[in-house]
């Protein structure tokens, strides 16, 4: 499973596809105050998932190991 949902943390692993976007949005909407995202093991993210993270203003607990993916996500999520 590309996204594992824990109590207050969504953990991405490997490739997150468009199929995960709806469940990600639902999980984030049901956790309005405690929405943390762990991207450490993420190797690719479908833009639909990125749009969900952007719209929900998600807090990133861990960035991807891959430098290119990290740079892309940081710029999209407006991290300075």
C-alpha positions as CSV (number, residue, x, y, z in Angstrom):
1,X,0.0,0.0,0.0
2,X,1.6,3.3,-1.1
3,X,0.1,5.3,1.8
4,X,-0.3,3.8,5.3
5,X,-2.5,5.8,7.6
6,X,-1.7,5.9,11.3
7,X,-3.4,7.8,14.0
8,X,-1.9,11.2,13.1
9,X,0.5,10.4,10.3
10,X,0.2,9.4,6.7
11,X,3.3,7.5,5.6
12,X,4.0,7.4,1.8
13,X,6.1,4.6,0.4
14,X,7.3,3.9,-3.1
15,X,4.9,5.3,-5.8
16,X,1.7,7.0,-4.8
17,X,-0.8,6.8,-7.7
18,X,-4.0,8.7,-8.6
19,X,-6.0,6.0,-6.8
20,X,-4.8,7.2,-3.4
21,X,-5.9,10.8,-3.8
22,X,-9.4,10.4,-2.7
23,X,-8.6,8.4,0.5
24,X,-5.8,10.9,1.3
25,X,-8.2,13.8,1.0
26,X,-10.7,12.0,3.2
27,X,-8.1,11.2,5.8
28,X,-6.8,14.7,5.9
29,X,-10.3,16.2,6.2
30,X,-11.1,13.9,9.1
31,X,-7.8,14.9,10.9
32,X,-8.0,18.7,10.6
33,X,-5.6,19.5,13.5
34,X,-3.2,16.6,13.3
35,X,-2.3,16.1,9.7
36,X,1.3,15.1,9.3
37,X,2.8,13.6,6.2
38,X,5.9,11.3,6.1
39,X,7.4,11.3,2.6
40,X,10.8,9.7,3.4
41,X,10.2,6.5,1.5
42,X,8.2,8.1,-1.4
43,X,9.9,7.7,-4.8
44,X,7.1,9.2,-7.0
45,X,3.9,11.1,-6.3
46,X,1.0,11.5,-8.7
47,X,0.1,15.2,-9.1
48,X,-3.4,14.4,-7.8
49,X,-1.9,13.6,-4.4
50,X,0.3,16.7,-4.5
51,X,-2.8,18.8,-5.2
52,X,-4.5,17.3,-2.1
53,X,-1.5,18.1,0.0
54,X,-1.4,21.7,-1.3
55,X,-5.1,22.2,-0.8
56,X,-5.1,20.9,2.7
57,X,-1.9,22.8,3.6
58,X,-0.4,19.6,5.0
59,X,2.5,19.6,7.5
60,X,5.4,17.5,6.3
61,X,7.1,15.4,9.0
62,X,9.8,13.9,6.7
63,X,10.8,14.8,3.2
64,X,11.8,12.2,0.5
65,X,15.3,10.9,0.4
66,X,15.5,11.5,-3.4
67,X,16.9,15.1,-3.8
68,X,15.0,15.8,-7.0
69,X,11.6,14.7,-5.7
70,X,12.3,16.6,-2.5
71,X,13.1,19.8,-4.4
72,X,10.0,19.5,-6.5
73,X,7.7,18.9,-3.6
74,X,9.3,21.7,-1.5
75,X,8.8,24.2,-4.3
76,X,5.2,23.0,-4.9
77,X,4.4,23.1,-1.2
78,X,6.1,26.5,-0.7
79,X,8.7,25.5,1.8
80,X,11.6,27.9,2.3
